[in-house]
Structures are given as C-alpha cells and as structure tokens.
Amino acid sequence: MTPGERQRFDRLLDRVMESLPVHIHKVLERVPMIVEDEPGRPLAMELALEELQMSPDSIPEQWAADDSENGDEDQRPLTPHMSADRRRLEAMADFMADTLCGLHTGVPLVERSIDDSHGQLPDLIHIFRRGIINAGGGWDQHAANKYVMEQIRVTIMHELGHHHGLQEDDLAELGYE
C-alpha cells in the first residue's frame, strides 16, 4: 500500500468516525481500534488454519523452519516442492491478507464472568485497510470513496457486534456482513 493510499483511507476513516453516533464513540473508548494495512503473516496463517480446519499440531516443524530461514516473511513463493497442504495453507493466508476487513480480539461481553477477568487478552478491534478497500471495490471505480467509507462503517459495526457477542449470521441479518 502506498503512502498516498494509506492517507486517503485514513481521511475517509476520520470522516466515518465523525459520523458515528455518540454511543458508538463511548464503546470505542473502552475497546481500542487499531488500523493496519493488512493482518500480519502469523495472524493470516492462524486464520487460514482455522478456515481450512487444520490443526496447528498437524503442521510439520519443517514448515516453520523454512519460514524462519527465508527471513523475509512477505516473500513466500509457492514452489512445486511444497506439499499440497502447505500450498493450500499459504494460498489461504494470502487470501486472508487481501480480504480480511476486521477482527475483534478479546472475550465478547456476553461470555465474560467475574471469575475469568485475569489473564485475558485485551479487547481490541483491528481494521485492515487492504481488505476494506478490496471489499469496497477498490480505488479505480466511480464513487470509490463512498464505497470504501461504507465498508469502513460496516466493518467497525461488525467488529463491535462481535464485541457484544453477535455471531456472523446475526451480523448478516443486521446488514453488517
């Protein structure tokens, strides 16, 4: 992502944030929002494992060694000597990096109890510029800013829905897919 694309996105994000109701801002004061270009490779791989229903325990140690020797985690050519499972996993991780719009981490409010308040990951909302731009149709279309702004708003509301315990089908029914 170029610095100009990042600035354009961030200006649109500011406009969306200004348009959100006060009660949404109050929630965002308690649940920080992190804006990144795309999910990092470890997160993309973790999500790919989940999507492909592969257990992390089923991944050969050699794969991790191959990645660490490579050095540059953004340079992962899919080579013929890779196993079919590894190629599927790498391709799915690349897909996740290009399409994931947001992610809520932490425990949804409806699943919390007083007993398990220690040792939990903090509540965070991550939004990913690349996935949102792609879901909004990209920059090369007429009215691109409008579509990207709408996708930013949908993504923020979607992740706040997860924070409040809504599942994917609930969010789709509300129009936040």
DAMO-V457748 format. One record per residue. N is the residue number from 1. RES is the residue in one letter. SS is DSSP state (hx for helix, st for strand, lp for the rest). PSI is psi in degrees with one decimal (NA if undefined). D_FIRST is the distance of its C-alpha to the first C-alpha in Angstrom with 1 decimal. Layout:
n->N res->RES ss->SS psi->PSI d_first->D_FIRST
n->N res->RES ss->SS psi->PSI d_first->D_FIRST
This chain:
n->1 res->M ss->lp psi->133.1 d_first->0.0
n->2 res->T ss->lp psi->158.5 d_first->3.8
n->3 res->P ss->hx psi->-36.3 d_first->6.6
n->4 res->G ss->hx psi->-41.4 d_first->8.2
n->5 res->E ss->hx psi->-40.8 d_first->6.3
n->6 res->R ss->hx psi->-44.5 d_first->6.7
n->7 res->Q ss->hx psi->-41.9 d_first->10.1
n->8 res->R ss->hx psi->-47.6 d_first->11.0
n->9 res->F ss->hx psi->-47.1 d_first->10.5
n->10 res->D ss->hx psi->-34.2 d_first->12.4
n->11 res->R ss->hx psi->-41.8 d_first->15.1
n->12 res->L ss->hx psi->-40.4 d_first->15.6
n->13 res->L ss->hx psi->-43.9 d_first->15.9
n->14 res->D ss->hx psi->-42.1 d_first->18.5
n->15 res->R ss->hx psi->-41.6 d_first->20.3
n->16 res->V ss->hx psi->-45.3 d_first->20.6
n->17 res->M ss->hx psi->-40.7 d_first->21.8
n->18 res->E ss->hx psi->-28.4 d_first->24.4
n->19 res->S ss->hx psi->-11.7 d_first->25.7
n->20 res->L ss->lp psi->145.6 d_first->26.3
n->21 res->P ss->lp psi->158.9 d_first->30.0
n->22 res->V ss->hx psi->-40.9 d_first->31.4
n->23 res->H ss->hx psi->-28.5 d_first->32.3
n->24 res->I ss->hx psi->-39.7 d_first->28.6
n->25 res->H ss->hx psi->-35.9 d_first->27.8
n->26 res->K ss->hx psi->-39.0 d_first->30.8
n->27 res->V ss->hx psi->-43.7 d_first->29.4
n->28 res->L ss->hx psi->-18.3 d_first->26.0
n->29 res->E ss->hx psi->-28.0 d_first->28.0
n->30 res->R ss->hx psi->-19.9 d_first->29.3
n->31 res->V ss->lp psi->94.0 d_first->26.2
n->32 res->P ss->st psi->147.4 d_first->23.2
n->33 res->M ss->st psi->127.2 d_first->19.8
n->34 res->I ss->st psi->131.3 d_first->16.8
n->35 res->V ss->st psi->124.0 d_first->13.3
n->36 res->E ss->st psi->160.3 d_first->10.6
n->37 res->D ss->lp psi->-45.2 d_first->7.1
n->38 res->E ss->lp psi->164.8 d_first->9.4
n->39 res->P ss->lp psi->144.1 d_first->12.9
n->40 res->G ss->lp psi->161.3 d_first->13.8
n->41 res->R ss->hx psi->-43.8 d_first->15.7
n->42 res->P ss->hx psi->-41.0 d_first->19.1
n->43 res->L ss->hx psi->-43.8 d_first->18.6
n->44 res->A ss->hx psi->-40.5 d_first->17.2
n->45 res->M ss->hx psi->-42.1 d_first->20.3
n->46 res->E ss->hx psi->-44.3 d_first->22.6
n->47 res->L ss->hx psi->-36.1 d_first->21.6
n->48 res->A ss->hx psi->-42.3 d_first->22.0
n->49 res->L ss->hx psi->-45.1 d_first->25.4
n->50 res->E ss->hx psi->-45.3 d_first->26.4
n->51 res->E ss->hx psi->-39.1 d_first->25.3
n->52 res->L ss->lp psi->-0.7 d_first->27.2
n->53 res->Q ss->lp psi->44.6 d_first->30.0
n->54 res->M ss->lp psi->139.4 d_first->30.1
n->55 res->S ss->lp psi->137.0 d_first->31.6
n->56 res->P ss->hx psi->-28.4 d_first->29.9
n->57 res->D ss->hx psi->-19.2 d_first->33.4
n->58 res->S ss->hx psi->-2.9 d_first->33.4
n->59 res->I ss->lp psi->121.9 d_first->30.6
n->60 res->P ss->lp psi->143.6 d_first->32.3
n->61 res->E ss->hx psi->-29.1 d_first->31.9
n->62 res->Q ss->hx psi->-33.1 d_first->31.1
n->63 res->W ss->hx psi->-44.2 d_first->27.6
n->64 res->A ss->hx psi->-40.0 d_first->26.8
n->65 res->A ss->hx psi->-41.7 d_first->28.4
n->66 res->D ss->hx psi->-42.8 d_first->26.4
n->67 res->D ss->hx psi->-41.0 d_first->23.1
n->68 res->S ss->hx psi->-31.8 d_first->24.3
n->69 res->E ss->hx psi->-29.7 d_first->25.7
n->70 res->N ss->hx psi->-36.7 d_first->22.5
n->71 res->G ss->lp psi->-57.1 d_first->21.0
n->72 res->D ss->lp psi->105.6 d_first->17.3
n->73 res->E ss->lp psi->-10.5 d_first->16.4
n->74 res->D ss->lp psi->-7.8 d_first->13.3
n->75 res->Q ss->lp psi->88.6 d_first->15.8
n->76 res->R ss->lp psi->75.5 d_first->18.1
n->77 res->P ss->lp psi->138.7 d_first->19.7
n->78 res->L ss->lp psi->108.1 d_first->22.0
n->79 res->T ss->lp psi->155.7 d_first->25.2
n->80 res->P ss->lp psi->-27.3 d_first->28.6
n->81 res->H ss->lp psi->-8.7 d_first->30.3
n->82 res->M ss->lp psi->148.9 d_first->28.3
n->83 res->S ss->lp psi->160.6 d_first->30.4
n->84 res->A ss->hx psi->-39.1 d_first->29.7
n->85 res->D ss->hx psi->-41.5 d_first->29.0
n->86 res->R ss->hx psi->-42.5 d_first->26.4
n->87 res->R ss->hx psi->-41.7 d_first->24.7
n->88 res->R ss->hx psi->-44.0 d_first->24.8
n->89 res->L ss->hx psi->-46.7 d_first->23.4
n->90 res->E ss->hx psi->-43.0 d_first->20.5
n->91 res->A ss->hx psi->-40.9 d_first->19.7
n->92 res->M ss->hx psi->-38.9 d_first->20.1
n->93 res->A ss->hx psi->-40.6 d_first->17.8
n->94 res->D ss->hx psi->-42.8 d_first->15.0
n->95 res->F ss->hx psi->-44.5 d_first->15.9
n->96 res->M ss->hx psi->-42.9 d_first->15.9
n->97 res->A ss->hx psi->-32.9 d_first->12.4
n->98 res->D ss->hx psi->-23.2 d_first->11.3
n->99 res->T ss->hx psi->-18.0 d_first->14.0
n->100 res->L ss->lp psi->123.2 d_first->15.0
n->101 res->C ss->lp psi->-35.7 d_first->14.8
n->102 res->G ss->st psi->170.0 d_first->16.9
n->103 res->L ss->st psi->131.9 d_first->19.6
n->104 res->H ss->st psi->129.1 d_first->22.8
n->105 res->T ss->st psi->150.0 d_first->24.3
n->106 res->G ss->lp psi->-173.9 d_first->27.8
n->107 res->V ss->lp psi->124.9 d_first->31.1
n->108 res->P ss->lp psi->148.5 d_first->31.5
n->109 res->L ss->hx psi->-37.7 d_first->34.2
n->110 res->V ss->hx psi->-10.1 d_first->36.7
n->111 res->E ss->hx psi->4.5 d_first->36.7
n->112 res->R ss->lp psi->151.3 d_first->37.4
n->113 res->S ss->lp psi->162.4 d_first->40.8
n->114 res->I ss->hx psi->-32.9 d_first->42.3
n->115 res->D ss->hx psi->-30.5 d_first->43.1
n->116 res->D ss->hx psi->37.8 d_first->39.5
n->117 res->S ss->lp psi->-10.9 d_first->38.0
n->118 res->H ss->lp psi->141.5 d_first->37.7
n->119 res->G ss->lp psi->11.8 d_first->35.1
n->120 res->Q ss->lp psi->150.4 d_first->32.6
n->121 res->L ss->lp psi->146.0 d_first->28.9
n->122 res->P ss->lp psi->153.4 d_first->27.9
n->123 res->D ss->lp psi->127.7 d_first->26.7
n->124 res->L ss->st psi->148.4 d_first->23.0
n->125 res->I ss->st psi->124.7 d_first->20.7
n->126 res->H ss->st psi->133.4 d_first->17.1
n->127 res->I ss->st psi->143.3 d_first->14.7
n->128 res->F ss->st psi->117.4 d_first->11.3
n->129 res->R ss->hx psi->-50.6 d_first->8.8
n->130 res->R ss->hx psi->-47.2 d_first->7.6
n->131 res->G ss->hx psi->-40.8 d_first->11.4
n->132 res->I ss->hx psi->-44.2 d_first->12.5
n->133 res->I ss->hx psi->-44.7 d_first->10.6
n->134 res->N ss->hx psi->-44.0 d_first->12.0
n->135 res->A ss->hx psi->-29.8 d_first->15.3
n->136 res->G ss->lp psi->-1.9 d_first->15.5
n->137 res->G ss->lp psi->-0.7 d_first->15.4
n->138 res->G ss->lp psi->171.9 d_first->12.1
n->139 res->W ss->lp psi->-18.1 d_first->11.8
n->140 res->D ss->lp psi->27.7 d_first->14.3
n->141 res->Q ss->lp psi->159.9 d_first->17.3
n->142 res->H ss->lp psi->136.9 d_first->20.0
n->143 res->A ss->lp psi->32.4 d_first->19.8
n->144 res->A ss->hx psi->-43.3 d_first->16.2
n->145 res->N ss->hx psi->-41.9 d_first->16.3
n->146 res->K ss->hx psi->-46.5 d_first->19.4
n->147 res->Y ss->hx psi->-37.6 d_first->18.2
n->148 res->V ss->hx psi->-40.4 d_first->15.0
n->149 res->M ss->hx psi->-41.7 d_first->17.4
n->150 res->E ss->hx psi->-40.4 d_first->19.9
n->151 res->Q ss->hx psi->-34.7 d_first->17.7
n->152 res->I ss->hx psi->-48.7 d_first->16.8
n->153 res->R ss->hx psi->-46.1 d_first->20.6
n->154 res->V ss->hx psi->-42.2 d_first->21.5
n->155 res->T ss->hx psi->-44.5 d_first->19.3
n->156 res->I ss->hx psi->-46.9 d_first->20.7
n->157 res->M ss->hx psi->-37.1 d_first->24.2
n->158 res->H ss->hx psi->-49.3 d_first->23.8
n->159 res->E ss->hx psi->-34.6 d_first->23.0
n->160 res->L ss->hx psi->-33.6 d_first->25.8
n->161 res->G ss->hx psi->-43.9 d_first->28.0
n->162 res->H ss->hx psi->-39.5 d_first->27.5
n->163 res->H ss->hx psi->-35.6 d_first->28.4
n->164 res->H ss->lp psi->7.1 d_first->31.6
n->165 res->G ss->lp psi->5.6 d_first->32.3
n->166 res->L ss->lp psi->144.4 d_first->31.4
n->167 res->Q ss->lp psi->172.5 d_first->30.7
n->168 res->E ss->hx psi->-43.6 d_first->28.4
n->169 res->D ss->hx psi->-34.5 d_first->31.4
n->170 res->D ss->hx psi->-44.7 d_first->32.3
n->171 res->L ss->hx psi->-38.3 d_first->28.8
n->172 res->A ss->hx psi->-41.3 d_first->28.9
n->173 res->E ss->hx psi->-32.0 d_first->32.3
n->174 res->L ss->lp psi->-5.6 d_first->31.0
n->175 res->G ss->lp psi->16.2 d_first->28.2
n->176 res->Y ss->lp psi->53.7 d_first->25.4
n->177 res->E ss->lp psi->NA d_first->24.2
